[in-house]
């Protein structure tokens, strides 16, 4: 059965990119073909804008039109207009508490500046992993909350899963509904303003683009992809997705190492 896809929302890590954080030529060609058929491409990621822009450029989104939903939807950019069309910042008043929480549980808080990751360690395994995911450098600082001079869209708290789990439970109790706290991976905890998630970004975007929910296809693999897959008219999970993601998907495609996006588009959309 051919799917009526007018907008395609793509997670990046584990979905659009392979383990080397690269888009293969086959996947790139399939997405560009989709744009040629009028499909609006949305890059929906927990990454900061810095980590998404090179991919948007490679896919010609700035020239041909497309959208970035960065920070799990905390900032949305119309690439063709090179314009921020939505942004919701994390309240400044909580930054000290977030950093103290990370120290209390022996994990690491991080956020971003215009150049890359800012954190109190440049050697911690999962701080390095976040920088690698985005191909951006790490700036080590003495006390993170002291160097942030203006509000940011997102913090992360990262560490071994057995330490992140109790940190998450404590943070949910501590912050109540004042901050949105969730996992994107068992070792990555995300902190954004309330109501910020990929689904809310897609709800905003389909109105902006002028497509219906039924015409939206979303593809993902991670825990933070679940809300957008539940929102989309058609939900696609990668073969390498978490079981919780596969459980809610309408389709399961090949893995990110096997050009799963290209396979899905050729089989069900083109």
C-alpha positions in Angstrom: 0.0 0.0 0.0 1.3 3.4 -1.0 1.5 5.9 1.9 0.3 9.5 1.3 3.3 11.3 2.8 3.5 15.1 2.5 5.8 15.7 5.5 8.5 13.4 6.8 9.9 13.9 10.3 13.3 12.2 10.8 15.2 11.6 14.0 19.0 11.8 13.4 21.0 9.5 15.7 20.2 5.9 15.1 17.8 6.8 12.3 19.0 9.1 9.6 22.7 8.6 10.4 24.7 5.4 10.8 27.0 4.5 13.7 29.7 6.8 12.2 27.2 9.7 12.4 27.1 9.9 8.6 24.2 9.9 6.1 24.9 7.3 3.4 24.7 8.3 -0.3 21.7 6.0 -0.7 19.7 7.6 2.1 20.7 11.1 1.0 19.5 10.4 -2.5 16.2 9.0 -1.3 15.5 12.0 0.8 16.4 14.4 -2.0 14.1 12.4 -4.3 11.3 12.8 -1.7 11.8 16.6 -1.7 11.6 16.6 -5.4 8.2 15.0 -5.1 7.0 17.8 -2.7 7.6 16.1 0.6 8.6 18.5 3.4 11.5 17.3 5.4 11.7 17.9 9.1 14.9 17.0 11.0 13.6 16.4 14.5 16.4 15.8 17.1 17.5 16.3 20.6 20.7 17.7 19.1 21.4 21.5 19.3 21.2 23.4 16.1 25.0 23.3 15.8 24.8 19.5 15.4 22.0 19.6 12.9 23.0 22.3 10.5 25.7 20.3 8.6 23.1 17.6 7.9 20.5 20.2 6.8 23.1 21.6 4.4 24.0 18.2 3.0 20.3 17.6 2.3 20.0 21.0 0.7 17.3 22.1 3.1 18.4 25.7 3.1 18.2 25.9 -0.7 15.1 23.7 -1.3 13.2 24.2 1.9 12.9 22.1 5.0 12.8 22.4 8.8 14.9 21.8 11.9 13.3 20.9 15.2 16.3 21.1 17.5 16.6 20.4 21.3 13.6 18.0 21.0 11.5 20.8 19.6 12.6 23.6 21.9 13.7 25.6 18.8 12.3 25.3 15.3 13.9 26.8 12.2 12.5 27.3 8.7 15.7 26.6 6.7 14.6 28.3 3.5 14.0 31.5 5.3 16.9 30.9 7.7 14.5 32.0 10.5 13.6 30.8 14.0 9.9 30.3 14.0 9.5 28.9 17.5 11.7 28.9 20.6 11.0 28.2 24.3 13.9 28.6 26.7 14.5 26.7 29.9 13.8 29.1 32.9 17.1 30.6 34.1 16.2 30.1 37.7 16.7 26.3 37.7 20.3 26.2 36.3 22.0 26.1 39.7 19.7 23.3 40.9 20.3 21.3 37.8 24.0 21.5 38.2 23.8 20.6 41.9 21.6 17.7 41.1 24.3 16.3 38.7 27.0 16.7 41.3 24.8 15.0 44.0 24.4 11.9 41.9 28.0 11.8 40.5 26.8 12.4 36.9 27.5 15.3 34.6 25.4 18.3 33.5 26.0 19.9 30.2 24.5 22.5 27.9 25.6 24.3 24.7 27.0 27.7 23.6 27.5 29.0 20.1 30.6 26.8 19.6 29.8 23.4 21.2 29.2 21.6 24.5 29.9 23.2 27.8 30.5 20.9 30.8 32.6 20.6 34.0 34.4 17.6 32.5 35.8 17.0 29.1 36.8 13.4 29.9 33.5 11.9 31.1 32.4 9.2 28.8 28.9 10.4 28.0 29.9 14.1 27.7 32.4 12.9 25.0 29.6 10.9 23.4 27.3 13.9 23.2 30.1 16.0 21.6 30.8 13.1 19.2 27.2 12.8 18.2 27.1 16.4 17.2 30.7 16.7 15.9 31.3 19.7 18.1 34.0 20.4 20.7 33.7 20.4 24.5 34.6 23.5 26.6 35.5 22.6 30.2 34.4 25.0 32.8 34.8 25.2 36.6 31.2 25.6 37.5 28.7 25.3 34.7 25.9 27.5 36.1 28.4 30.4 36.6 29.3 30.7 32.9 25.8 30.7 31.4 25.0 34.3 30.9 21.7 34.0 29.1 18.9 31.4 29.0 19.4 28.2 27.0 16.9 25.8 25.4 18.1 22.6 27.0 20.3 21.0 29.6 21.4 17.4 29.7 22.5 15.2 32.6 24.5 12.3 31.4 26.1 9.2 33.0 26.0 5.5 33.4 22.4 4.2 33.3 22.5 2.9 36.9 23.3 6.4 38.0 21.0 8.2 35.6 17.9 6.2 36.7 17.8 7.4 40.3 18.8 10.9 39.1 15.8 10.9 36.8 13.4 9.8 39.6 14.8 12.5 42.0 14.6 15.2 39.3 10.9 14.4 38.6 10.0 14.7 42.2 12.2 17.8 42.8 11.1 19.8 39.8 7.5 18.6 39.6 6.0 20.1 36.4 8.3 23.1 36.4 10.8 21.4 34.1 10.2 18.6 31.5 12.5 15.8 32.5 12.9 12.6 30.3 15.3 10.1 28.8 16.4 10.0 25.2 18.8 7.2 26.0 19.3 5.3 29.2 22.5 7.4 29.7 21.1 10.7 28.4 18.6 12.7 30.5 17.1 15.8 28.9 15.7 18.9 30.7 13.6 21.4 28.8 10.7 23.7 29.4 7.4 22.1 30.1 5.5 21.0 27.0 8.7 20.7 24.9 8.9 17.4 23.0 9.1 16.3 19.4 5.3 15.9 19.2 4.6 19.5 20.2 7.1 20.7 17.6 5.4 18.6 14.9 2.0 19.9 15.9 3.3 23.4 15.4 5.0 22.6 12.1 2.1 20.9 10.4 0.0 24.0 10.9 2.9 26.1 9.6 3.5 23.9 6.6 -0.2 23.3 5.9 -0.4 19.5 6.0 -2.6 17.2 8.1 -1.6 14.9 10.9 -2.5 12.0 8.6 -0.1 13.2 6.0 2.8 13.3 8.4 5.2 10.3 8.6 7.7 10.1 11.5 10.7 7.8 11.7 12.7 7.2 14.8 14.5 4.7 17.1 15.0 6.4 20.5 12.9 6.8 23.6 12.4 10.5 22.9 10.9 9.6 19.5 7.9 7.9 21.1 5.8 11.1 21.4 6.4 12.1 17.8 5.6 8.6 16.5 2.4 8.6 18.5 1.5 12.0 17.1 2.3 11.2 13.4 -0.3 9.7 11.0 2.2 7.0 10.2 4.9 5.8 12.7 8.0 4.1 11.5 10.6 2.4 13.7 14.1 1.5 12.7 15.1 -2.2 13.2 17.6 -1.0 15.7 15.0 0.9 17.7 14.2 0.2 21.4 11.4 -2.4 21.8 9.2 0.4 23.3 9.5 2.3 20.0 8.8 -0.8 17.9 5.7 -1.5 20.0 3.9 1.7 18.9 5.1 1.7 15.2 2.9 1.1 12.2 6.0 -0.1 10.2 9.4 -1.4 11.1 12.1 -0.7 8.5 15.7 -1.8 8.2 18.3 -0.5 10.6 20.3 2.7 10.3 23.2 0.7 9.1 21.1 -0.8 6.2 19.6 2.5 4.8 16.3 1.9 6.5 14.9 5.3 5.5 15.7 4.7 1.9 14.2 1.2 2.0 10.9 2.5 3.6 10.5 5.4 1.1 11.1 3.2 -1.9 8.8 0.5 -0.7 5.9 2.5 0.7 6.1 6.1 -0.5 7.6 6.3 -4.0 
